[in-house]
Amino acid sequence: MEWVHDFGLWLRQLWAVWLMIIFLGIVVWVFWPRSKGKDLERHGRIPLDEEDEREPRDENSERTARDENRER
């Protein structure tokens, strides 16, 4: 069972390598070319859209803090 302890020590010494691999994996995942052009265009137009053109929301989601205080 001593080999397990030795292996654990060896892995702990490589923490910088593990962090670099994780960091590079995240960077590749973020910048990987995929079909995000349509989503980005749609999300970029949200502030410019008229209120009437947006999808209707559930009545419960538009409750304000004032309405909640009235119920108490």
N, C-alpha and C positions, 0 to 999 in steps of 0.2 A: 504494500500500500504506500510505500515511500515514493514510488514513481508518480503517484497522483499528486503528492505534495510538491515534488520537484517540477512536475508539469505546470502546476498552478503558479509557482514562482516564475517559471519561464514566461508564462502568459502575462503575468503582471509587469514584467520588464518591458513588454512590447505595447504598453498602453498608448504611446504616441502613435505607433503604427496603426493600431485599431481605430483611434480617433481620426486619423488622416483618411483611412479607408471609408469610414462612415461619412465624413465630410465630403469626400469626393463622390460618394454614392448619392448623397443628397443633391449636390450640384449637378450631376449628370441627370438625375431624375427631374430636376426643375427645368433645365434647359434642353431636355430631349425634345426634338422636333415631333410634334404631334398635331392633330387637328384641333388646335385651341384658338385658331383665328376667328371662327364664328362666335365662340363663347366670349372672347375678349371684346369683339366688336359689339355684341349685344350688351355686355356688362358696361362698356364704356358709354353707351347711349342712355343708361338708366337716369342720370341726372337731367338729361335733356328731354326725356319723355314727358308727355302730359300726364297728369294724374288720372284722367279718364281712360287712357290707353293701357294702364297697368291692370294686371289681373285683380279681380275683386278679392278682398281679404275676408277672412272669417270675422264675424261680428265680435267674437270673444277676444280676438287678437288686438282690437283697437281700443280696449278699455284703458282708461287713464288712471293715474294714481288718485285723482280726485274722485272718480267713480268708485274705486276700491275703498276709499276712506268713507264715502257715504254709506256703504254697506255695513260698516263696523258699528 
